[in-house]
Amino acid sequence: MVSEALLAVLEQRTVTNADVDKLLAVRGVEAMVDNTTKYIPSDSRDTFRAALKGIVATRRSTVGHFELEDRRNNRRTSAKLIAELKANSDLVVEVAGSIDRYMHVAV
């Protein structure tokens, strides 16, 4: 899950290039970074890499528009919501059902 992968990295004390590459291999994280880059071209994957390393090292976000500081500051709430979703499959169906019509369907 995208949120879990990102939260796990944000909990680390150091981040290597291999850690960032592994995180970018998660489709949702890659999409988040690419979407930011689409609208803010100066926020490249290298900017994401620097931002992630910076927030892990200093607990402050000083680079890019990836909202990593907000994600880190709200990580406990996010983890709780993820746990609730995992524990209640009906809730997943309810939430996913409302966005189903917006999902791309391959033909």
N, C-alpha and C positions, 0 to 999 in steps of 0.2 A: 504494500500500500504506500502511496506517495507520501502521505503525512508521516507515517511511521519511519520511513527511510530518512526523511529530512530531519525529523525530531531526533533520531538516533545520532546523526552526525552533529547536530547542534549540542548534544549532551557531551560530546568528546572534548578532551583538553587540547588535542592537536588534530590537524587534518592534513593528510598528505595529498599529493596530486592523484594518487591511486584511489583514495577515498572519494575525491570529487568526481573522478571518472566513473567510479561505480555508481555514485548518486545520479550522475547525468545519464547513466544507462537505464535508469527507471523512467519509463515513458512519460509519466505525468510530470516528473521534475524537468525532464528535457523540454516538454511542452510549455511549462511555466517559464523557463528561461528563454526559450525561443519566442514566446509571446511577448515577453518584456522587451526583448531585443527588437522585435518587429516595430514596436511603438517608440522605443527609445534606443535607436541604433548604437549609441555610445555604450550601452549596457550589454556588452558582448558576453560570450561564455567565459572569456578571460576575466571580465569584470565580476561575473558570478563567482568564479574561482577565488578571486581576491576578496570579495565580500564575505564568502563563507569562511575562508581562512581567518579573516579579520575578526569576525564575530565570535568564532570559536576561541581565538587567542585573547581577545580583549572584552568579550561580552557586549561590545558596542558595534553598531553598524555605521560605517563611515563611507561606504562605497556602494554605488548602484541603487536601484529602485526595486529590489527584490523582496522588501519587507521582512528581511530575516530577523531583525530585532523584535518586531511584533510577533513573529512566529516563535522565537525563543522565549519571549516574555509570557506568551500564552500557551506554552507547551503542556503544562499540567491540565489545563482545560481541554486542549486538543486530545491529549492522551485519554482523558475521561470520556470524551465523546466517542472516540474510536472504540474504547472498551464497551460502551453502551451499544454501539452499532453491531459489534461482534456478538454481543450477548443476546440481541433481539433481532432475529431475521425478519420479523414482520416490519420493524422499523426501517430496515434496509429496503424492503420492497416498497414501502410507503414513500420513502425519500426518492428512491431511484425511479419509481413510477411517475413522479411529477416531472422528471426531466427526460423521460424516455423519448418523448416526441422530438426532442432536440438532438438526439444522438444520431450520428451518421450511420446509415444502413448501407452495407456493401451489396452491390447487385451483381 
